[in-house]
Amino acid sequence: MALPWLGPPVFATDMSDERESERLVIAIDGPAGAGKSTVARGLARALGLRFLDTGAMYRAVTLLASEAGIDPGAGPELGALAARSKLDFDNEGRIHVGARVLEPEIRSEGVTAAVSEVSAQPEVRMEIVARQQELGELWDGLVAEGRDTTTVVFPRARFRFYLDASPRERARRRALELGIPEQADRIQTEIEARDAYDSGREHSPLRLGEDVVHVDTDGRTPEEVVAHLLALVETGKR
């Protein structure tokens, strides 16, 4: 079939382990540029599940904070903003607040430059994780991708994958995606800086969790990775 292209506990887990395990919940983590979004969307489509782009939620808060003049390091203010925004997704997977669709604004360079600092604030993560788990309760099944999805948001998901690739490969992909292949070196430097930031943050750092399946995507097309994960899921369901 052709497929389209911890520190101290801070967060309360609203979803019971039993409820999270009995439905088909698939969680995917990994660093920037590893292909998480593309693969997660393709896997969700192949399985007829909803797709939860957790990173889009942090980008949305970053965009709204910028528009409101809130500093990226102002944790309490950002947490309050995240709480009152009540972020949601439409049937096409686009994030919105109220009637306003926030795509593609959340993909701007300004948002990309500030999202790591915003998402590192524990007040923001507490609110966003709670909202993600709330959406997980509302939806019958889902594929969720992010940087703490397998370890914090859905730690009892039936399937948990960590997609990875070398910094050079991830930079190449991102540069092609942005239409600036000649700037791959600059993007690699930015990716490595973000890796260090996300892995070193105090709350919900990016890490390979226990019993999470590590998948190296170097040299693989998105279709090949989706097919690989789909085979693992289908085998595990039997």
ChimeraX commands (.cxc) that place a marker at each C-alpha (Angstrom):
marker #1 position 0.00,0.00,0.00 radius 0.5
marker #1 position 1.35,3.45,-0.92 radius 0.5
marker #1 position 1.49,5.65,2.14 radius 0.5
marker #1 position 1.59,9.46,2.20 radius 0.5
marker #1 position 4.23,11.32,2.84 radius 0.5
marker #1 position 12.25,13.68,34.41 radius 0.5
marker #1 position 13.04,15.08,37.23 radius 0.5
marker #1 position 10.47,15.34,40.06 radius 0.5
marker #1 position 6.93,14.48,39.02 radius 0.5
marker #1 position 5.31,17.72,37.95 radius 0.5
marker #1 position 2.31,16.59,35.93 radius 0.5
marker #1 position -0.81,14.84,37.09 radius 0.5
marker #1 position -1.76,11.95,34.81 radius 0.5
marker #1 position -5.51,12.22,34.32 radius 0.5
marker #1 position -5.72,9.26,31.96 radius 0.5
marker #1 position -5.82,5.94,33.82 radius 0.5
marker #1 position -3.29,3.32,32.83 radius 0.5
marker #1 position -6.10,0.89,32.01 radius 0.5
marker #1 position -7.93,3.38,29.77 radius 0.5
marker #1 position -4.73,4.39,27.97 radius 0.5
marker #1 position -3.72,0.80,27.33 radius 0.5
marker #1 position -7.04,-0.59,26.11 radius 0.5
marker #1 position -7.41,1.86,23.22 radius 0.5
marker #1 position -4.98,2.05,20.32 radius 0.5
marker #1 position -2.71,4.87,21.51 radius 0.5
marker #1 position 0.61,5.23,19.68 radius 0.5
marker #1 position 3.20,7.68,21.02 radius 0.5
marker #1 position 6.19,8.86,19.00 radius 0.5
marker #1 position 9.11,10.91,20.35 radius 0.5
marker #1 position 12.37,12.11,18.87 radius 0.5
marker #1 position 14.49,15.17,18.14 radius 0.5
marker #1 position 13.74,17.94,15.63 radius 0.5
marker #1 position 13.93,16.84,12.00 radius 0.5
marker #1 position 13.69,13.10,12.68 radius 0.5
marker #1 position 10.47,12.88,10.65 radius 0.5
marker #1 position 8.06,12.52,13.57 radius 0.5
marker #1 position 5.24,14.64,12.16 radius 0.5
marker #1 position 5.30,13.18,8.66 radius 0.5
marker #1 position 5.54,9.61,9.91 radius 0.5
marker #1 position 2.93,10.09,12.64 radius 0.5
marker #1 position 0.47,11.59,10.15 radius 0.5
marker #1 position 1.06,8.74,7.71 radius 0.5
marker #1 position 0.69,6.11,10.42 radius 0.5
marker #1 position -2.50,7.71,11.75 radius 0.5
marker #1 position -3.95,7.81,8.23 radius 0.5
marker #1 position -3.05,4.17,7.59 radius 0.5
marker #1 position -4.71,3.07,10.83 radius 0.5
marker #1 position -7.71,5.41,10.66 radius 0.5
marker #1 position -6.72,7.22,13.88 radius 0.5
marker #1 position -6.61,10.88,14.93 radius 0.5
marker #1 position -3.23,12.62,14.82 radius 0.5
marker #1 position -2.11,14.71,17.81 radius 0.5
marker #1 position 0.69,17.16,17.01 radius 0.5
marker #1 position 1.89,18.00,20.51 radius 0.5
marker #1 position 4.60,20.34,19.23 radius 0.5
marker #1 position 1.98,22.46,17.48 radius 0.5
marker #1 position 0.43,23.19,20.87 radius 0.5
marker #1 position 3.66,24.67,22.21 radius 0.5
marker #1 position 4.11,26.60,19.00 radius 0.5
marker #1 position 0.59,27.94,19.38 radius 0.5
marker #1 position 1.30,29.19,22.89 radius 0.5
marker #1 position 4.52,30.77,21.60 radius 0.5
marker #1 position 2.65,32.58,18.82 radius 0.5
marker #1 position -0.11,33.80,21.12 radius 0.5
marker #1 position 2.45,34.93,23.70 radius 0.5
marker #1 position 4.34,36.92,21.08 radius 0.5
marker #1 position 1.14,38.63,19.98 radius 0.5
marker #1 position 0.28,39.43,23.61 radius 0.5
marker #1 position 3.77,40.76,24.36 radius 0.5
marker #1 position 4.54,38.05,26.93 radius 0.5
marker #1 position 8.24,37.22,27.41 radius 0.5
marker #1 position 9.24,33.64,26.44 radius 0.5
marker #1 position 10.66,33.11,29.93 radius 0.5
marker #1 position 7.62,34.36,31.87 radius 0.5
marker #1 position 6.42,30.97,33.10 radius 0.5
marker #1 position 3.37,31.94,35.19 radius 0.5
marker #1 position 2.01,34.29,32.53 radius 0.5
marker #1 position 2.59,31.75,29.80 radius 0.5
marker #1 position 0.94,29.03,31.87 radius 0.5
marker #1 position -2.12,31.21,32.37 radius 0.5
marker #1 position -2.23,31.91,28.65 radius 0.5
marker #1 position -2.03,28.20,27.83 radius 0.5
marker #1 position -4.80,27.42,30.33 radius 0.5
marker #1 position -7.28,29.95,28.94 radius 0.5
marker #1 position -6.52,29.28,25.27 radius 0.5
marker #1 position -8.21,25.83,25.20 radius 0.5
marker #1 position -6.28,24.67,22.15 radius 0.5
marker #1 position -7.95,22.15,19.86 radius 0.5
marker #1 position -7.56,20.50,16.44 radius 0.5
marker #1 position -9.93,20.37,13.49 radius 0.5
marker #1 position -10.64,17.28,11.40 radius 0.5
marker #1 position -7.70,18.10,9.12 radius 0.5
marker #1 position -5.30,18.12,12.07 radius 0.5
marker #1 position -4.83,21.90,12.11 radius 0.5
marker #1 position -4.54,23.55,15.51 radius 0.5
marker #1 position -6.93,26.35,16.40 radius 0.5
marker #1 position -8.02,28.53,19.30 radius 0.5
marker #1 position -11.69,29.38,19.11 radius 0.5
marker #1 position -12.54,29.96,15.45 radius 0.5
marker #1 position -8.98,31.00,14.55 radius 0.5
marker #1 position -6.80,28.44,12.74 radius 0.5
marker #1 position -3.16,29.03,13.74 radius 0.5
marker #1 position -1.56,27.30,10.75 radius 0.5
marker #1 position 0.78,28.18,9.08 radius 0.5
marker #1 position 1.66,31.07,11.43 radius 0.5
marker #1 position 3.01,28.72,14.09 radius 0.5
marker #1 position 5.69,27.52,11.63 radius 0.5
marker #1 position 7.30,30.96,11.24 radius 0.5
marker #1 position 10.98,31.56,12.01 radius 0.5
marker #1 position 10.06,33.80,14.94 radius 0.5
marker #1 position 8.00,31.07,16.58 radius 0.5
marker #1 position 10.68,28.47,15.86 radius 0.5
marker #1 position 13.33,30.65,17.52 radius 0.5
marker #1 position 11.31,31.08,20.73 radius 0.5
marker #1 position 9.42,27.81,21.14 radius 0.5
marker #1 position 12.16,25.93,23.01 radius 0.5
marker #1 position 12.25,28.54,25.78 radius 0.5
marker #1 position 8.47,28.74,25.99 radius 0.5
marker #1 position 8.03,24.97,26.05 radius 0.5
marker #1 position 10.67,24.59,28.78 radius 0.5
marker #1 position 8.54,26.55,31.28 radius 0.5
marker #1 position 7.01,24.04,33.75 radius 0.5
marker #1 position 3.81,26.09,34.02 radius 0.5
marker #1 position 3.33,25.77,30.26 radius 0.5
marker #1 position 4.11,22.07,30.18 radius 0.5
marker #1 position 1.71,21.35,33.03 radius 0.5
marker #1 position -1.18,23.03,31.20 radius 0.5
marker #1 position -0.36,21.63,27.77 radius 0.5
marker #1 position 0.19,18.05,29.00 radius 0.5
marker #1 position -3.16,18.21,30.82 radius 0.5
marker #1 position -4.85,19.39,27.62 radius 0.5
marker #1 position -3.15,16.67,25.57 radius 0.5
marker #1 position -4.34,14.00,27.99 radius 0.5
marker #1 position -7.81,15.54,27.91 radius 0.5
marker #1 position -7.88,15.25,24.11 radius 0.5
marker #1 position -6.63,11.68,24.48 radius 0.5
marker #1 position -9.68,10.92,26.62 radius 0.5
marker #1 position -12.05,12.54,24.11 radius 0.5
marker #1 position -10.68,10.73,21.06 radius 0.5
marker #1 position -11.22,7.01,20.50 radius 0.5
marker #1 position -7.62,6.40,19.43 radius 0.5
marker #1 position -4.67,8.45,18.30 radius 0.5
marker #1 position -1.10,8.75,17.13 radius 0.5
marker #1 position 0.70,11.44,19.13 radius 0.5
marker #1 position 4.15,12.83,18.40 radius 0.5
marker #1 position 6.41,15.16,20.34 radius 0.5
marker #1 position 9.40,15.21,22.67 radius 0.5
marker #1 position 7.89,13.83,25.88 radius 0.5
marker #1 position 4.97,11.90,24.44 radius 0.5
marker #1 position 6.29,8.44,25.33 radius 0.5
marker #1 position 7.66,9.43,28.74 radius 0.5
marker #1 position 5.17,11.95,30.18 radius 0.5
marker #1 position 2.02,12.42,28.12 radius 0.5
marker #1 position 1.16,8.81,27.25 radius 0.5
marker #1 position 3.68,6.69,29.18 radius 0.5
marker #1 position 1.35,3.65,29.09 radius 0.5
marker #1 position 0.59,3.88,25.37 radius 0.5
marker #1 position 0.31,0.46,23.77 radius 0.5
marker #1 position 3.03,1.36,21.27 radius 0.5
marker #1 position 5.87,3.79,21.93 radius 0.5
marker #1 position 8.51,4.71,19.35 radius 0.5
marker #1 position 11.54,7.02,19.37 radius 0.5
marker #1 position 12.46,8.21,15.86 radius 0.5
marker #1 position 16.03,9.35,15.41 radius 0.5
marker #1 position 18.48,10.42,12.72 radius 0.5
marker #1 position 21.92,12.01,12.61 radius 0.5
marker #1 position 22.05,15.81,13.02 radius 0.5
marker #1 position 23.40,16.09,9.47 radius 0.5
marker #1 position 20.52,14.12,7.99 radius 0.5
marker #1 position 17.95,16.04,10.01 radius 0.5
marker #1 position 19.44,19.35,8.88 radius 0.5
marker #1 position 19.40,18.23,5.26 radius 0.5
marker #1 position 15.72,17.30,5.49 radius 0.5
marker #1 position 14.74,20.53,7.21 radius 0.5
marker #1 position 16.68,22.65,4.70 radius 0.5
marker #1 position 14.96,20.90,1.79 radius 0.5
marker #1 position 11.59,21.32,3.48 radius 0.5
marker #1 position 12.21,25.05,3.84 radius 0.5
marker #1 position 13.52,25.35,0.29 radius 0.5
marker #1 position 17.00,26.47,1.39 radius 0.5
marker #1 position 19.26,23.44,0.84 radius 0.5
marker #1 position 22.33,25.69,0.73 radius 0.5
marker #1 position 21.78,26.58,4.41 radius 0.5
marker #1 position 22.00,23.03,5.75 radius 0.5
marker #1 position 25.14,23.85,7.78 radius 0.5
marker #1 position 23.41,26.70,9.60 radius 0.5
marker #1 position 20.33,24.59,10.25 radius 0.5
marker #1 position 22.49,21.77,11.59 radius 0.5
marker #1 position 24.02,24.15,14.13 radius 0.5
marker #1 position 20.54,25.24,15.20 radius 0.5
marker #1 position 19.33,21.64,15.45 radius 0.5
marker #1 position 22.28,20.61,17.61 radius 0.5
marker #1 position 21.67,23.59,19.90 radius 0.5
marker #1 position 18.02,22.64,20.24 radius 0.5
marker #1 position 18.91,19.02,20.94 radius 0.5
marker #1 position 21.13,20.15,23.81 radius 0.5
marker #1 position 18.45,22.49,25.13 radius 0.5
marker #1 position 15.61,19.94,24.93 radius 0.5
marker #1 position 17.71,17.13,26.42 radius 0.5
marker #1 position 19.05,19.29,29.23 radius 0.5
marker #1 position 15.90,21.03,30.40 radius 0.5
marker #1 position 14.81,20.29,33.96 radius 0.5
marker #1 position 11.21,19.33,33.24 radius 0.5
marker #1 position 10.27,16.60,30.74 radius 0.5
marker #1 position 13.61,16.44,28.91 radius 0.5
marker #1 position 13.87,14.76,25.54 radius 0.5
marker #1 position 15.11,11.23,26.20 radius 0.5
marker #1 position 14.75,7.63,25.11 radius 0.5
marker #1 position 12.38,6.13,27.67 radius 0.5
marker #1 position 12.52,2.62,29.06 radius 0.5
marker #1 position 11.03,-0.02,26.75 radius 0.5
marker #1 position 10.55,2.54,23.96 radius 0.5
marker #1 position 11.42,1.17,20.51 radius 0.5
marker #1 position 14.29,3.13,18.92 radius 0.5
marker #1 position 13.97,3.60,15.15 radius 0.5
marker #1 position 16.87,5.05,13.13 radius 0.5
marker #1 position 15.44,6.85,10.09 radius 0.5
marker #1 position 18.75,7.68,8.36 radius 0.5
marker #1 position 18.56,6.62,4.71 radius 0.5
marker #1 position 14.86,5.77,4.94 radius 0.5
marker #1 position 11.99,7.50,3.19 radius 0.5
marker #1 position 8.93,8.53,5.24 radius 0.5
marker #1 position 6.95,5.80,3.46 radius 0.5
marker #1 position 9.50,3.18,4.51 radius 0.5
marker #1 position 9.40,4.31,8.15 radius 0.5
marker #1 position 5.60,4.33,8.19 radius 0.5
marker #1 position 5.53,0.83,6.71 radius 0.5
marker #1 position 8.04,-0.35,9.34 radius 0.5
marker #1 position 6.00,1.05,12.24 radius 0.5
marker #1 position 2.77,-0.22,10.74 radius 0.5
marker #1 position 4.23,-3.73,10.61 radius 0.5
marker #1 position 5.30,-3.48,14.26 radius 0.5
marker #1 position 1.83,-2.28,15.28 radius 0.5
marker #1 position 0.01,-4.95,13.30 radius 0.5
marker #1 position 2.30,-7.65,14.73 radius 0.5
marker #1 position 1.82,-6.32,18.27 radius 0.5
marker #1 position -1.97,-6.25,17.94 radius 0.5
marker #1 position -2.17,-9.98,17.22 radius 0.5
marker link #1:1,2 radius 0.2
marker link #1:2,3 radius 0.2
marker link #1:3,4 radius 0.2
marker link #1:4,5 radius 0.2
marker link #1:6,7 radius 0.2
marker link #1:7,8 radius 0.2
marker link #1:8,9 radius 0.2
marker link #1:9,10 radius 0.2
marker link #1:10,11 radius 0.2
marker link #1:11,12 radius 0.2
marker link #1:12,13 radius 0.2
marker link #1:13,14 radius 0.2
marker link #1:14,15 radius 0.2
marker link #1:15,16 radius 0.2
marker link #1:16,17 radius 0.2
marker link #1:17,18 radius 0.2
marker link #1:18,19 radius 0.2
marker link #1:19,20 radius 0.2
marker link #1:20,21 radius 0.2
marker link #1:21,22 radius 0.2
marker link #1:22,23 radius 0.2
marker link #1:23,24 radius 0.2
marker link #1:24,25 radius 0.2
marker link #1:25,26 radius 0.2
marker link #1:26,27 radius 0.2
marker link #1:27,28 radius 0.2
marker link #1:28,29 radius 0.2
marker link #1:29,30 radius 0.2
marker link #1:30,31 radius 0.2
marker link #1:31,32 radius 0.2
marker link #1:32,33 radius 0.2
marker link #1:33,34 radius 0.2
marker link #1:34,35 radius 0.2
marker link #1:35,36 radius 0.2
marker link #1:36,37 radius 0.2
marker link #1:37,38 radius 0.2
marker link #1:38,39 radius 0.2
marker link #1:39,40 radius 0.2
marker link #1:40,41 radius 0.2
marker link #1:41,42 radius 0.2
marker link #1:42,43 radius 0.2
marker link #1:43,44 radius 0.2
marker link #1:44,45 radius 0.2
marker link #1:45,46 radius 0.2
marker link #1:46,47 radius 0.2
marker link #1:47,48 radius 0.2
marker link #1:48,49 radius 0.2
marker link #1:49,50 radius 0.2
marker link #1:50,51 radius 0.2
marker link #1:51,52 radius 0.2
marker link #1:52,53 radius 0.2
marker link #1:53,54 radius 0.2
marker link #1:54,55 radius 0.2
marker link #1:55,56 radius 0.2
marker link #1:56,57 radius 0.2
marker link #1:57,58 radius 0.2
marker link #1:58,59 radius 0.2
marker link #1:59,60 radius 0.2
marker link #1:60,61 radius 0.2
marker link #1:61,62 radius 0.2
marker link #1:62,63 radius 0.2
marker link #1:63,64 radius 0.2
marker link #1:64,65 radius 0.2
marker link #1:65,66 radius 0.2
marker link #1:66,67 radius 0.2
marker link #1:67,68 radius 0.2
marker link #1:68,69 radius 0.2
marker link #1:69,70 radius 0.2
marker link #1:70,71 radius 0.2
marker link #1:71,72 radius 0.2
marker link #1:72,73 radius 0.2
marker link #1:73,74 radius 0.2
marker link #1:74,75 radius 0.2
marker link #1:75,76 radius 0.2
marker link #1:76,77 radius 0.2
marker link #1:77,78 radius 0.2
marker link #1:78,79 radius 0.2
marker link #1:79,80 radius 0.2
marker link #1:80,81 radius 0.2
marker link #1:81,82 radius 0.2
marker link #1:82,83 radius 0.2
marker link #1:83,84 radius 0.2
marker link #1:84,85 radius 0.2
marker link #1:85,86 radius 0.2
marker link #1:86,87 radius 0.2
marker link #1:87,88 radius 0.2
marker link #1:88,89 radius 0.2
marker link #1:89,90 radius 0.2
marker link #1:90,91 radius 0.2
marker link #1:91,92 radius 0.2
marker link #1:92,93 radius 0.2
marker link #1:93,94 radius 0.2
marker link #1:94,95 radius 0.2
marker link #1:95,96 radius 0.2
marker link #1:96,97 radius 0.2
marker link #1:97,98 radius 0.2
marker link #1:98,99 radius 0.2
marker link #1:99,100 radius 0.2
marker link #1:100,101 radius 0.2
marker link #1:101,102 radius 0.2
marker link #1:102,103 radius 0.2
marker link #1:103,104 radius 0.2
marker link #1:104,105 radius 0.2
marker link #1:105,106 radius 0.2
marker link #1:106,107 radius 0.2
marker link #1:107,108 radius 0.2
marker link #1:108,109 radius 0.2
marker link #1:109,110 radius 0.2
marker link #1:110,111 radius 0.2
marker link #1:111,112 radius 0.2
marker link #1:112,113 radius 0.2
marker link #1:113,114 radius 0.2
marker link #1:114,115 radius 0.2
marker link #1:115,116 radius 0.2
marker link #1:116,117 radius 0.2
marker link #1:117,118 radius 0.2
marker link #1:118,119 radius 0.2
marker link #1:119,120 radius 0.2
marker link #1:120,121 radius 0.2
marker link #1:121,122 radius 0.2
marker link #1:122,123 radius 0.2
marker link #1:123,124 radius 0.2
marker link #1:124,125 radius 0.2
marker link #1:125,126 radius 0.2
marker link #1:126,127 radius 0.2
marker link #1:127,128 radius 0.2
marker link #1:128,129 radius 0.2
marker link #1:129,130 radius 0.2
marker link #1:130,131 radius 0.2
marker link #1:131,132 radius 0.2
marker link #1:132,133 radius 0.2
marker link #1:133,134 radius 0.2
marker link #1:134,135 radius 0.2
marker link #1:135,136 radius 0.2
marker link #1:136,137 radius 0.2
marker link #1:137,138 radius 0.2
marker link #1:138,139 radius 0.2
marker link #1:139,140 radius 0.2
marker link #1:140,141 radius 0.2
marker link #1:141,142 radius 0.2
marker link #1:142,143 radius 0.2
marker link #1:143,144 radius 0.2
marker link #1:144,145 radius 0.2
marker link #1:145,146 radius 0.2
marker link #1:146,147 radius 0.2
marker link #1:147,148 radius 0.2
marker link #1:148,149 radius 0.2
marker link #1:149,150 radius 0.2
marker link #1:150,151 radius 0.2
marker link #1:151,152 radius 0.2
marker link #1:152,153 radius 0.2
marker link #1:153,154 radius 0.2
marker link #1:154,155 radius 0.2
marker link #1:155,156 radius 0.2
marker link #1:156,157 radius 0.2
marker link #1:157,158 radius 0.2
marker link #1:158,159 radius 0.2
marker link #1:159,160 radius 0.2
marker link #1:160,161 radius 0.2
marker link #1:161,162 radius 0.2
marker link #1:162,163 radius 0.2
marker link #1:163,164 radius 0.2
marker link #1:164,165 radius 0.2
marker link #1:165,166 radius 0.2
marker link #1:166,167 radius 0.2
marker link #1:167,168 radius 0.2
marker link #1:168,169 radius 0.2
marker link #1:169,170 radius 0.2
marker link #1:170,171 radius 0.2
marker link #1:171,172 radius 0.2
marker link #1:172,173 radius 0.2
marker link #1:173,174 radius 0.2
marker link #1:174,175 radius 0.2
marker link #1:175,176 radius 0.2
marker link #1:176,177 radius 0.2
marker link #1:177,178 radius 0.2
marker link #1:178,179 radius 0.2
marker link #1:179,180 radius 0.2
marker link #1:180,181 radius 0.2
marker link #1:181,182 radius 0.2
marker link #1:182,183 radius 0.2
marker link #1:183,184 radius 0.2
marker link #1:184,185 radius 0.2
marker link #1:185,186 radius 0.2
marker link #1:186,187 radius 0.2
marker link #1:187,188 radius 0.2
marker link #1:188,189 radius 0.2
marker link #1:189,190 radius 0.2
marker link #1:190,191 radius 0.2
marker link #1:191,192 radius 0.2
marker link #1:192,193 radius 0.2
marker link #1:193,194 radius 0.2
marker link #1:194,195 radius 0.2
marker link #1:195,196 radius 0.2
marker link #1:196,197 radius 0.2
marker link #1:197,198 radius 0.2
marker link #1:198,199 radius 0.2
marker link #1:199,200 radius 0.2
marker link #1:200,201 radius 0.2
marker link #1:201,202 radius 0.2
marker link #1:202,203 radius 0.2
marker link #1:203,204 radius 0.2
marker link #1:204,205 radius 0.2
marker link #1:205,206 radius 0.2
marker link #1:206,207 radius 0.2
marker link #1:207,208 radius 0.2
marker link #1:208,209 radius 0.2
marker link #1:209,210 radius 0.2
marker link #1:210,211 radius 0.2
marker link #1:211,212 radius 0.2
marker link #1:212,213 radius 0.2
marker link #1:213,214 radius 0.2
marker link #1:214,215 radius 0.2
marker link #1:215,216 radius 0.2
marker link #1:216,217 radius 0.2
marker link #1:217,218 radius 0.2
marker link #1:218,219 radius 0.2
marker link #1:219,220 radius 0.2
marker link #1:220,221 radius 0.2
marker link #1:221,222 radius 0.2
marker link #1:222,223 radius 0.2
marker link #1:223,224 radius 0.2
marker link #1:224,225 radius 0.2
marker link #1:225,226 radius 0.2
marker link #1:226,227 radius 0.2
marker link #1:227,228 radius 0.2
marker link #1:228,229 radius 0.2
marker link #1:229,230 radius 0.2
marker link #1:230,231 radius 0.2
marker link #1:231,232 radius 0.2
marker link #1:232,233 radius 0.2
marker link #1:233,234 radius 0.2
marker link #1:234,235 radius 0.2
marker link #1:235,236 radius 0.2
marker link #1:236,237 radius 0.2
marker link #1:237,238 radius 0.2
view
